């Protein structure tokens, strides 16, 4: 999938326009962070690199961001609670915990996830990090 196709997939899968909303910049940042080595084994900064993405890793990053935004905002979760009447009122929307669960699920599908975490390539001098493929292709 090319960048535009992965962007469209991420927008749909993460419900980017549903609160807490994700900006185009958020999606672009996740795309940049999810670049992996291409089919020829070239790193994202190597000459001739063909942009290749781990879209599940990008989705995990975006769901983590949605969780952070949900905690900072008022999307989903408990609005009020009464211990005497054992009643509560829930706000509409997914809670931060729900978004974190989605992030874990997508991270588990990622081709760069390992039992010890994510391997990265240091892109000096750009001071950015990019996940490194473990020899598995992203579809």
N, C-alpha and C positions, 0 to 999 in steps of 0.2 A: 504494500500500500504506500502511496506517496503521501507527502505531508498533508495535503488538502483532504485526502480520504481519511487519514487518521484523525485530523482535526474534526471532521464531520462525525466520525464514529464517537470520539470523546464527547463532543457536544451532546449527542443523543444519549449515550450511555450514562453520563453524569447528570443529565437533565440540567445543563449549565444555566438555563434561563429560569429555573425554578429556585426560589429562595432556599438557602443562601446562594445567591447567583455568583457565577464565575465570569470573569471578564475575558476578553480575547487575549489580553496579556497573560492572564493566569494559564490559559490553554497553551499559548505559545511557550511559556516558561516550562510547562510540563513536557511539551514536545521536545524542547531543547535538552531537557534533563533525561529524556528517555531514548536518546540516540544510542544505538549499539553499533558494533563493527558490522560492516557490510558483508555481503556474500563472498567477497574476495579477501576478507580478513583485514580490511583497512579500517583504521580508527577514524573517528569523526574529524580529526584535524589533518589526516593524511591526504596527500595529493590524489585526486581521482576518486575520493570517497563518494559513495552513492548513499544519500540519506536513507537510513534504515532505522525503524523505531520498534521499541517494545511497547506496544499500545497498552498492555495490561499494567505495566509499571507506571505509565503516564496516568492511567485511570486511578491507580492507587494514590498517586501524588495528589490528584484533584479531589478525591474523596477525603483524604487527610485535610486538605485545605477547607473543604466544605464543613468538616467536623470542627475545625478551628473557628470558622465563621459562625457556625451554629452556636458554639459556646459563647461567642462574643455578642451574638445577637439574640433575637427572640424567636428563632425558628424551631419549632418542635419542642417537646419536653413538657415538664410539669409546670403549670401556671399557678395553681393554688391547691392547697391540701387542708383537710380538716381531720384531726385525729379523733374527735368525739363522734362525728357523723361518718367517719371512715369514707369520706368522699374526696374526690380530687377532680381537677379540671385539666385536661390535656390540651396544649396548643397544637394546632395542625402542623404537619410537617415532620420530617425525620429529625430525630435527636442527634446530638453529637456522637453518642454511642452507636447509633445506627450507621452513621457515615463511617465511623472507625471500623465497624464490622465489614462494610463494603470494601474499605481500603485493604483490610487484611485478606479478604477473598480475592481481590484482583492482584495483590502482591503475590499471593500463592500461585496464581496462573502465569506470573511473569517468567520470561525465559532467563532473566538475569538473577532471579532470587536464588539464594543458596541457604543452607542451614545456618551459615554464619552471617548472613546478611547480604548486602549488595556489594559487588565489586565495582570499583570505579576506575576510570582513567583520568589522571590529572592532566588538564589541558593548559599547563603553563605556557605562555605567560598570561593567558586569559583568566586565570584564577577561577576556573569553572570545573565541575566534575561531571562526568558522563558515565552511566552504567556500562559495564563491559559485558559483552556476550560471552557465554560459556560454551560456545560452539553450537548452540541450538538456534534455529531460525524462528523468528516471529512470523506469525501468519496474519 
